[in-house]
């Protein structure tokens, strides 16, 4: 029989409903088709309870989802919360539909995840790109400067929103409060894709979350930094500069009509855990990561991200000065059962959460130190990835290019043509080319360099990069 994790029942209505379902299982004549039988396809369906006629009645008469969302809104200090079983991808696209009308401009950080950029396609919004600053000490993005956003809004006074990602994929944290001040001075909302930052603000040694710093909307993944099931996410918003009805409509327009109750219940449980025990669980892990960071910082030439402007829970290493290839280190760690969130030639990134243990973090540090010592070679000069530096040349709106007739051409012949597809090295999933942008030598060089460094080229019709889909003449 399922058990109640950490006594969260009574403050997690969706979890409570999930437990009740298993304690007094019905004989359902509803979907899902497995009917709770584990003898057909195995335990892979264990715990799969639908929202409709599962956690709630088919008519949602108990209101458990609404109750859970209300509690999450209270936890983050906002008016509105919607749970998602489609990850932050769904949340970002729902928010895009809520911001304006087709043809409206939005100021967008170029390092936003591809899900929001494809949300612009769905909504017909036109991006005004702003680039993050890159720290010369480690070659990684540190956030978009408020002055850059202010300049963009002055040049595009009809823009209807500012969209940024914070914290970044590599754990850097920008000036969200400054961005909120600038956006609000121009009377537009600040939307933050905080997919990697659901834990922020729930321990005194962590940066505040973006909503506490003035953001109007935050999309965050409960399955990344919190112990929720994969695809669990939250959309959190305060009304005023965002129309709650439009946001609700955007969520419903892009959501499945058969949401997985297990995912929803896990988001609810993660929220209740974070509120009640988050600080107690985070404290020892933060201390362990700090200790690991100190040990790794003794490696000559290795850059370990630390200090203000970083998420203390993320362990990010920059390798060129230590003469180490991150792909080789990743292979060593995989052999020891220690996969990393990100690894390419120059960067390693370990995702640490409140579910980790000090012993586990120490073991990771041991394995890293051993591999770094064994793999050490001549130091390389720091060469920031072109992913963070390519300046897009806009030729048409993303929506126009996405729906335009397209043709496939050899990669070299694509230079000067307009991309019909979105192409991004993964990780981190930040586009080098987006629909509607002119293909340049610099963009192709950035893609080739990312692939040579060990990144997978994602979302392209031809991941080998032999060809590219462009808008037909």
Secondary structure, DSSP 8 states (H G I E B T S, - for coil): ----GGG-TTS-HHHHHHHHHHHT-----SS-TTTT-STTT-GGGTT--BIIIIIS-TT-TT-HHHHHHHHHHHHHT-SEEEEESSHHHHHHHHHHHHH--TT-EEEEETTSBHHHHHHHHHHT-EEEEE--EE-TTT--EEE--HHHHHHHHHH-TT--EEEEE-S-TTSB---HHHHHHHHHHTT-EEEEE-TT-TTTTSSTTS---GGGGT-SEEEEEHHHHSS--TT-EEEEE-SSSS-HHHHHHHHHHHS-SS-BHHHHHHHHHHHHHHHHHHHHHHHHHHHHHHHHHHHHTTSTT-EE--STTB-TTEEEEE-GGGT--HHHHHHHHHHTT---SEE-SSEEEEE--TTS-HHHHHHHHHHHHHHHHHH--S-------GGGT----B-S-HHHHHHS-EEEEEGGGGTTSBB-S-EEEETTTEEEE-TTBB--HHHHHHHHHHHHTT-EEES-SSTTSSEEEEE--
